């Protein structure tokens, strides 16, 4: 039961922070940038804290908070909107920034966390 409560609290916090970024409603070069920023921040933190937690704390942070903070559904809706508007170059840039840059930040912050651990 404590794992479920950890999940719910993490999800509430993660989705609340995610919604805050959505309210900022900013774009860069015509791209919906809040989702990109959230995915980069979430990936950075997930990489940094990789293998640092277990049990209910892992469920709270990774499944609850990061799972609710970063968002594939917003990414897909915004990507679909760009493709529907025939903004194919913007769609490709948006896709690349979300997928590749988020992974690069995940990896970099994981490496940084390992350096601090030593």
Secondary structure by P-SEA (a helix, b strand, c coil): caaaaaaaaaaaaaaaaaaaaaaacccccccccaaaaaaaaaaaaaaaaccccccaaaaaccccaaaaaccaaaaaaaaaaaaaacaaaaaaaaaaaacaaaaaaaaaaaaaaaaaac
